[in-house]
């Protein structure tokens, strides 16, 4: 969006559709894949919406890790209409940038900054969980009280800054994903997004570092727990909460590496489409993960949905 807002001559030179040729050669509809994207988007979104009410309950609002999860949930909900709904529609139509230039330009800009904002908070959440295990004292210094909202505020400022200072991404059905170049086959050097590259490089590094520290801390406390059983109980409690954070971070880790790789090296289209789906997966799968791995969230989720009304009767029937 930087060129579109601040440098119209450069934007017209690099992104104007009249400068492109043979766009029809790049139209490649994939209806089945498109419907898969839209279906996953709808399922993830429907599962996610009640989680907003769950994570807004007083118990969760009082804990820094859940405050970060709540912020991530909002970003995910806003992102999936782009990387799920619109992407699916574009696959069905076999669209290129010049079919819907303004829609793709703005959707790509928002999708890009949402990804970077979500992955930044994912690293912050990993740091939060790591410190809760390694050094609760420093964890309180960084995240206690309303200090978590400072991290969320930093993330919001980061996304706003990126929206105005970095390049957008553009969908192309033939390529099977969103790219920084709007026209496949053109000189990529003019379209590379080095800020995005630096971000996606740092994300895996920090995630790997935090998990290495966490693993060493688990090992150390496991040795201590032989003499202090109460340490083992605390360790398992923290590890259980860390599990969904770990799985989410692994998906973010892989997605960041794959997208960085595709900016510099050619890979089979099927792998590019898989990387495109991984972007949707990063933002949608936590809705499933929280329900599967977190017993308390699952219980509150079912209660808000009214499913608990049927549970006593179900247990009675089962016992009979």
C-alpha positions in Angstrom: 0.0 0.0 0.0 3.0 2.3 0.4 3.2 3.0 -3.4 -0.6 3.4 -3.8 -0.8 6.0 -1.0 2.5 7.9 -1.2 3.9 7.3 -4.7 1.3 7.1 -7.4 3.8 7.2 -10.4 5.6 4.1 -9.0 2.3 2.4 -8.4 1.1 3.1 -12.0 4.4 1.8 -13.3 4.4 -1.5 -11.3 0.8 -2.3 -10.6 -1.3 -0.7 -13.4 -3.2 -3.4 -15.3 -2.8 -1.7 -18.6 1.0 -2.5 -18.4 0.3 -6.2 -18.2 -0.2 -8.5 -21.2 -1.8 -11.9 -21.8 -3.6 -12.0 -18.5 -6.0 -14.6 -19.8 -3.0 -17.0 -19.9 -2.9 -16.8 -16.1 -6.6 -17.6 -15.4 -6.9 -21.1 -14.0 -10.1 -21.9 -12.1 -10.0 -24.5 -9.4 -13.6 -24.8 -8.3 -13.1 -27.8 -6.0 -10.3 -26.1 -4.2 -12.3 -22.9 -3.9 -15.2 -24.7 -2.3 -12.8 -26.4 0.1 -11.4 -23.0 1.2 -14.9 -21.5 1.6 -16.1 -24.5 3.6 -13.2 -24.4 5.9 -13.6 -20.7 6.3 -17.3 -21.1 7.3 -16.5 -24.0 9.7 -13.6 -22.2 11.4 -15.5 -18.9 11.7 -18.6 -20.5 13.2 -16.5 -22.4 15.7 -14.5 -19.2 16.5 -17.3 -16.7 17.2 -18.5 -18.3 20.5 -14.9 -18.3 21.7 -15.0 -14.5 21.8 -17.7 -14.8 24.5 -15.8 -17.5 26.4 -12.5 -15.6 26.5 -14.4 -12.5 27.6 -15.5 -14.2 30.8 -14.0 -12.7 34.0 -11.8 -15.8 34.7 -10.0 -15.5 31.3 -9.9 -11.6 31.3 -7.8 -11.8 34.5 -5.0 -13.8 33.0 -2.4 -12.4 30.6 -2.2 -15.5 28.4 -5.9 -15.5 27.7 -5.9 -11.8 27.0 -3.3 -12.5 24.3 -5.4 -15.4 23.0 -8.5 -13.1 22.9 -6.6 -10.5 20.8 -5.3 -13.3 18.4 -8.9 -14.6 18.1 -10.1 -11.2 16.9 -7.3 -11.0 14.3 -8.1 -14.5 13.1 -11.8 -13.7 12.7 -11.0 -10.7 10.6 -8.4 -12.5 8.5 -10.3 -15.6 7.5 -12.8 -13.8 5.2 -9.7 -12.8 3.2 -7.6 -16.0 3.2 -10.6 -18.3 3.2 -13.7 -16.6 1.8 -12.2 -14.4 -0.9 -9.4 -16.8 -1.7 -12.0 -19.6 -2.3 -14.0 -17.3 -4.5 -11.0 -16.3 -6.5 -10.0 -20.0 -7.0 -13.5 -20.7 -8.2 -13.4 -17.9 -10.7 -9.7 -18.4 -11.6 -9.1 -14.7 -10.9 -6.0 -12.6 -11.3 -5.2 -9.2 -9.9 -6.6 -7.3 -12.8 -10.0 -9.0 -12.5 -10.6 -7.2 -9.2 -7.7 -4.8 -8.8 -8.9 -2.7 -5.9 -10.5 -5.6 -4.0 -7.3 -7.7 -4.3 -5.1 -4.7 -3.5 -6.9 -3.8 -0.2 -7.7 -7.4 0.8 -4.0 -8.3 0.3 -2.8 -5.3 2.3 -5.1 -6.2 5.2 -4.4 -9.9 5.0 -0.6 -9.3 5.0 -0.7 -7.0 8.1 -3.1 -9.4 9.9 -0.7 -12.2 9.3 2.2 -10.2 10.7 0.2 -9.0 13.6 -1.1 -12.5 14.5 2.3 -14.0 14.3 3.8 -11.2 16.4 1.2 -12.0 19.1 1.9 -15.7 18.8 5.5 -15.1 19.6 4.5 -12.8 22.5 2.2 -15.6 23.8 5.0 -18.1 23.5 7.2 -15.8 25.5 4.4 -15.4 28.1 4.1 -19.1 28.5 7.8 -19.7 28.5 8.4 -17.1 31.3 5.5 -18.6 33.4 7.6 -21.8 33.5 11.2 -20.5 33.5 10.9 -17.2 35.5 7.5 -16.2 36.9 9.1 -13.1 38.4 10.1 -11.7 35.0 6.8 -12.9 33.6 5.0 -10.7 36.1 7.2 -7.8 35.2 6.3 -8.0 31.5 2.7 -9.2 31.7 1.1 -8.6 35.1 -1.9 -6.4 35.5 -2.7 -4.3 32.4 0.8 -4.6 31.0 -0.4 -7.3 28.6 -2.5 -4.5 26.9 0.7 -2.7 26.2 1.9 -5.7 24.1 -1.4 -5.7 22.3 -1.2 -2.0 21.7 2.3 -2.4 20.3 0.9 -5.1 17.9 -1.9 -2.8 16.8 0.6 0.1 16.1 2.8 -2.4 14.3 0.0 -3.5 12.0 -1.1 0.1 11.3 2.5 1.1 10.5 2.9 -1.9 8.2 -0.3 -1.1 6.3 1.1 2.3 5.2 4.7 1.3 4.7 4.9 -2.1 3.2 3.8 -3.8 -0.1 0.5 -5.6 -0.5 0.0 -9.2 -1.7 -1.9 -10.1 -4.8 -3.9 -13.3 -5.6 -3.3 -15.3 -8.7 -5.3 -18.5 -9.3 -2.7 -19.9 -11.7 0.1 -19.5 -9.1 -2.2 -20.9 -6.4 -1.6 -18.3 -3.8 -1.1 -14.6 -2.9 2.1 -13.1 -4.1 3.9 -9.8 -3.8 4.0 -9.5 -7.6 0.6 -8.9 -9.2 1.7 -10.4 -12.5 3.3 -13.8 -12.7 6.3 -14.0 -14.9 7.4 -10.4 -14.2 10.7 -9.3 -12.6 10.2 -10.2 -8.9 13.0 -8.0 -7.7 10.8 -4.9 -8.1 8.1 -6.5 -5.9 10.0 -8.1 -3.0 8.8 -7.2 0.5 11.9 -7.1 2.6 10.0 -6.1 5.7 7.8 -9.2 5.4 10.9 -11.3 4.7 12.6 -10.0 7.9 9.4 -10.6 9.9 9.0 -14.2 8.7 12.7 -14.9 9.3 12.5 -13.6 12.9 9.3 -15.4 13.8 10.7 -19.0 13.5 14.0 -18.0 15.2 12.2 -16.6 18.3 9.7 -19.4 18.4 12.5 -22.0 18.3 14.4 -20.1 21.0 11.5 -19.9 23.4 10.6 -23.6 22.9 14.2 -24.7 23.5 14.3 -22.7 26.7 10.9 -24.2 27.7 12.1 -27.7 27.0 15.2 -27.3 29.1 13.1 -25.9 31.9 10.8 -28.9 31.7 13.7 -31.2 31.9 15.2 -29.4 34.9 12.0 -29.3 36.8 11.3 -33.0 36.0 14.6 -33.8 37.8 13.7 -31.6 40.7 10.2 -33.1 41.0 11.5 -36.4 42.2 12.2 -34.7 45.5 9.4 -32.1 45.4 6.1 -33.6 44.1 4.4 -30.2 44.2 6.8 -29.0 41.5 5.6 -31.8 39.3 2.0 -30.7 39.7 2.8 -27.1 38.7 4.9 -28.2 35.8 2.1 -30.4 34.3 -0.4 -27.6 34.8 1.8 -25.1 32.8 2.6 -27.7 30.2 -1.0 -28.5 29.6 -1.8 -24.8 28.9 1.3 -24.5 26.8 0.3 -27.4 24.5 -2.2 -25.4 22.3 0.2 -22.5 22.2 2.9 -24.9 21.0 0.8 -26.4 18.2 -0.3 -23.0 17.0 3.3 -21.8 17.0 4.5 -24.9 15.0 1.9 -24.1 12.3 3.0 -20.4 12.3 6.6 -21.5 12.2 6.1 -23.7 9.1 3.9 -21.1 7.4 6.5 -18.3 7.8 9.3 -20.5 6.4 7.3 -21.7 3.4 6.2 -18.2 2.4 9.7 -16.9 2.7 11.0 -19.7 0.5 8.4 -19.1 -2.2 9.5 -15.5 -2.5 13.0 -16.6 -3.8 12.7 -20.1 -5.2 10.3 -21.8 -7.5 8.3 -24.7 -6.1 5.6 -27.0 -7.5 2.2 -25.3 -7.7 0.6 -28.0 -5.5 3.1 -27.0 -2.7 2.2 -23.3 -3.2 -1.5 -24.1 -2.9 -0.7 -26.1 0.3 1.2 -23.1 1.6 -1.9 -20.9 0.8 -4.1 -23.3 2.7 -1.6 -23.3 5.6 -2.3 -19.5 5.9 -6.0 -20.3 6.4 -5.1 -23.1 8.7 -2.9 -20.8 10.9 -5.9 -18.5 11.6 -8.7 -21.1 11.7 -7.3 -24.2 13.4 -6.9 -22.7 16.9 -10.7 -22.6 17.1 -10.6 -26.4 16.9 -7.5 -26.7 19.0 -8.9 -24.8 22.0 -11.9 -27.1 22.1 -10.0 -30.3 21.8 -7.0 -29.6 24.1 -8.4 -27.2 26.8 -11.0 -28.8 29.1 -12.1 -25.6 30.8 -12.5 -23.6 27.6 -14.5 -26.5 26.1 -16.8 -26.6 29.1 -17.5 -22.9 29.1 -17.9 -23.0 25.3 -20.6 -25.7 25.6 -22.3 -23.9 28.4 -22.5 -20.7 26.3 -23.8 -22.6 23.4 -26.4 -24.2 25.6 -25.1 -27.7 25.0 -24.8 -28.4 28.7 -28.6 -28.5 28.9 -28.4 -31.9 27.1 -25.4 -33.2 29.0 -27.1 -34.4 32.3 -29.8 -36.2 30.3 -27.1 -37.8 28.1 -25.2 -39.0 31.2 -28.5 -40.4 32.7 -29.2 -42.3 29.5 -25.7 -43.6 29.4 -25.8 -44.8 33.0 -29.2 -46.5 32.4 
